Amino acid sequence: MPEFDPWTDLRSFTAARIALGRAGASLPTSETLRFGLAHAQARDAVLQPFDSETVAAALHAMNLKTLTVRSGAPDRQAYLRRPDLGRVLSEASRDELRARPLEPCDLLLVIGDGLSSCAVHRQPAGLIGALLPYLNALGLSLGPVVLAHQARVALGDEIGGLLKSKAVAVLIGERPGLSSPDSLGVYLTWNPQPSARIDSERNCISNIRPQGLPQDVAAFKLAWLLEQSFLRRLTGIALKDESDNPALYQKVRPYTALRLEAAGPDF
């Protein structure tokens, strides 16, 4: 009878590489191959071109308008080597936004490839679809969804400033790990202005993916933060995510109650 190994049960609770076993002094061939596959998927997530047209088509199916812009990074290699270029618009994109008729809005959504095009191909459409009912309940106007190539989080500040939005939420591909090549992050910033905001003035919702934070839960958290940011006129370290506190629910409460009821008492 084989000896009981408690690590075998622990592996079922995490995607982390634990209890891999061994073959002599090395890892088993199967684990070596799994590691190589995960590493290749992470590299692909970083280097895969952003297919903004396919993402735009999914948003158009929800009757949402879109714009496409590019950062100051001319290509992927420049983007990876010069993070600063990903935080500003290219001259052509800046001129294009300046030439647009001004249509101020409450919220601007920016979808940026970031460090995982894989994430922005898979997650934003479902997240935005789950968010729209909350925006209607809050009475917030939504500007065109901006699809940004070679984007860093701070690029949303310049885009939001030029398009005169009160708040901007940047949906961006997170740096892939060896078990999460498709993780999406959302960064919410109140009163976006180019070169005027720092990271401590943003709220972040991370690890949005099927094996992490579900899209509907992320949409609720974002809606709660939006409601509170418009009430308090701020984001960042002064606004804590207390979306699990029913005492603080305002207009998002009806949707929240339904979601919690469906999730059951162990949510």
Secondary structure, DSSP 8 states (H G I E B T S, - for coil): -----HHHHHGGG-SS------BTTB--HHHHHHHHHHHHHHHHHHHS---HHHHHHHHHTTT--EEEEEBS--SHHHHHH-GGGGGSB-HHHHHHHHHS----EEEEEEEE-TT-HHHHHHSHHHHHHHHHHHHHHHT--B--EEEEET--TTHHHHHHHHTTEEEEEEEEE---BTTBTT-EEEEEEES--TTT--GGGEEEEEEESTTSB-HHHHHHHHHHHHHHHHHHT--STTS---TT-GGG--TTHHHHHHHHHHH-TT-
